[in-house]
Amino acid sequence: MANSYEPFSIRIDVRIGDVDPQLHVTGAAYQQYADHARFECVQAAGISVEELLRAGLGPVNLETTLRYHRELRAGDSVEVTCSWTWSGGKTYRVEHALTRSDGELSATVSHVSGLLDLTTRKLVADPAGEWARRAADPTLLGLPACLQV
């Protein structure tokens, strides 16, 4: 399933704790911005992470790629998008674009993710179906509403 929808986005202000001595945002902060956007997207879709965990499921990142394009500095604000792509297998991709308020792309963060069965410690076979079943608005996760059961 390709992602042909408007991605979820949030605006984040760079805090002084997010920067290095040169006042550049650290790599760890870029990843935290992406994680925060993904969590906000899941919540906006109507999914309770607490209920997901009680059901014995936990989202996991299997691979993360961070690409820098333009520096992000103290005092900047950044729009972080969250776009999900589903392959039909056990994994899916979540792509984040981090864009400064002046319109310049600062970085991209890309994850290969899965949904872990916390009992068996194995990836579930149909993560798209599991997410869709729990979502009030699965379209925010790049899923068609028809996947809900």
N, C-alpha and C positions, 0 to 999 in steps of 0.2 A: 504494500500500500504506500504510494507516494504521498508526500505532504504538499497538497495544493490548497492550503488554507492560510489565513493570516496568523502568524505566530503570536503567542502570548508574549507580553513584554512588561517590564517594570523599570522604574527609574531608581537608581541608587546614587547617593552622594558619597564621594570618596572621603573617608575619614583619615585623620592623621595616623591612626594605628595601621592603616593599610599601605603605608608608604615606607620606602627605604631612606637612608640618609640623603640621597639625591632628590627626594620627594617624588620618586617614581613609584607607581603602584607595584607591589610585589607580585610574583607569580602565584603565590598562595592566595592572595586576595582576589586575583582574577578567577581562580577556581572557586573560591567562596562565593563570589558574585554569581557565577553560573549555578552553583548548588542552591543558593538562595532563590534564584529565579525559578529553578525547577521545582523546588518545594512550594513556592507561591503558586505556580501553575497547577500543580497537583491539587492544592487546596481550592483554588478557583474552580477546578473541574468538579469539586464536591467530594473529593476523596479524603477520608480521615486516615492519616498515616497511623494513628494509634489503633484504629480498627484493622487496618492492613496487617500490622504487626501481631495483633491478637489472633488474626486468622492464620498466623504462621508464615506470612510472606514478607520479604524485605527486598527493596530495590538495591541493586548493586551495580557499581561501575566496574567494568572489566578492562576498559582502556580509556585513557583521557589524553587528548592532544590539544595543546595550547599553542596558538600561533599569534605572534605579536605583529601588529601592523603600524600603529602610531602610538606614541606614548600617552599614558593616562597619568595625571599628576594630582597632587594634593589640591583640593579646591574644585576639581572637576566634578561633574555629574555624568553618569553613564546610563544609557538605556540598554537593558539586557533582554534579548529575545530568547525564546525557548521554543524550538521547533522539533517535533517528534517524527521519526520515520520508521515505519514498521516493515519488516522483511517477511513476516509469516513464520519465522523460526523462533528459536529460544532467545534471541537477542534482538535489540532494537537500537536505533541511534537517537541521541538528543544533541541537537546543534544549538549553540548560543553565539549570537553576534553581540559584541559590546561596542556601542557607538557613542562617541562623545557628543555633548550638546551642540558642538559646531558641525555635526554631521559626519565627521571623520570616523571611519572604522578603526577602533583601537586594537581589538583582538577578536579571535574566534576560539571557542572552546567546544570540542567535539567529544562526545562520550559514546562508547559502545556499552550498552547496559543490558541487564537481565533482571528477572524477578526470581529471587531465591526462595525455595521452600526451606524454611528455617529448621524443620525437623530432619529432612533427608540431606540437607546441605547441597541440593542440586537445583539447577535452573528449572523453572516450570516450563512445560512444553508450549503453552499458549499465553504468553505474557499480555498480548493485546486483549485477549478475552478477559483475563483477570482484571486488568485495569478498567476496561469498558464496563464490566459488571458492577464495579464500585463507583463509577463516575456519574454524577448528575448531568454533566456536560462533557461527554467523551471527545467532542470536536476540539476542545482545548488541547487534547493530547494527540491530535491528528488522527483520531479514530472516528469512523462513521457511527452515528447514533444507533444504527441497526445492529451493531454488535452487542448491545445491552441485552441481557436476559433476565 
